[in-house]
Amino acid sequence: MAYPIRNNTDQTASGYIHEPVFNGVYLFIGSDAAAKETQLKKIKQESLPKELQDFNLDTLYAKEITLKDIQERFLAIPLKSSKRIIVIKDAHSLDEASRDFFLSYSKKPHKQLVLVLDFEYYDYKDKLIKGISPHARTLRFKETVNPDTFALSRQIELRKTDISLRLLNQLLKNGEAPERILGGLRYSWEKHGVEGSAARRKLKLILGCDIEIKTGRIPPAFALEKLVVSLCGFV
C-alpha cells in the first residue's frame, strides 16, 4: 500500500491543508515491489491510452545509464498520446550529473512527461530526495529500515548477536566502508563513557579489528563479524 506524503508547511489538527500543485513528478520510496507495480499501473491508466502504454513507457536503471541516456529519452516525442512516462529504478544510484539534472528538471517539468523516481529506501541525507520532494508527489511504501552504526551499537549493547550481524551485513551491502563502521562503533562506545577494565578490553578488540582491516590479514567483513560476535559476548 502507498501512502502519499504532502508538503507539511501548513497543517491543522486533522491533517494537512496545503499540497503543492502536482507537476508530473513522482517519488516512490520503499522496498515493496508489488505495491509499487500496482501504483505504476494506476499511473499508466491515468496517463496513457491502454493500447499505447508499451510505446510510451521507458524504464531505466540508474546503475546502467548516463546523463546522456536520460536526456535522449526526455527528448523523445509521445506516440499518438499527450504524455510519456519515464521510470528511473534504483534512483539512489544515480551519478552526480544525473542528480543535478533531475533537481533542475523537477522545478520546470515538461507537461508531456510523467517522471517516476524509484528509491528503495528513504535516506534523510539524500540531497536528491530532499530537493525534489517539494516539487513532487511522494508515495511511501513498506521499506526495509536503513540501519546506521548507532543502531548496530544498540543491538550489540543488548547482546543481540543475530540482529547485530544482520545489521552489519546490511550496512556493508549499502556500501558503508568498514573503517566508517568501526569508527562509528568506537564513537558510540566512547559517547556512553565506558571506563575501567571494560573500556580497555573493548578498546583492545576494536584496535585488533582495525589492524586486521588495515593489514588485509583477513577480509574486512569477516574482521567486523568477529568483532561484533566478541562484543556481543562481552561481559
Buried (B, 14 or more C-beta within 10 A) or exposed (E): EBEEBBBEEEEEEEEBEEBEEEBBBBBBBBBBEEBBEEBBEEBBEEBBBEEBBEEBBBEBEBEEBEBEEBEEBBEEEBEEBEBBBBBBBBBBBBEEEBBBBBBEBBEEBBEBBBBBBBBBBBBEEBEBBEBBBEBBBBBBBEBEEBBBBEBBBBBBBEEBBEBBBBBBBBBBEBEBEBEEBBBBBBEBBEEEEBEEEEEEBBBEBBEBBBEBBEEEEEEBBEBBBBBBBBBBEEE
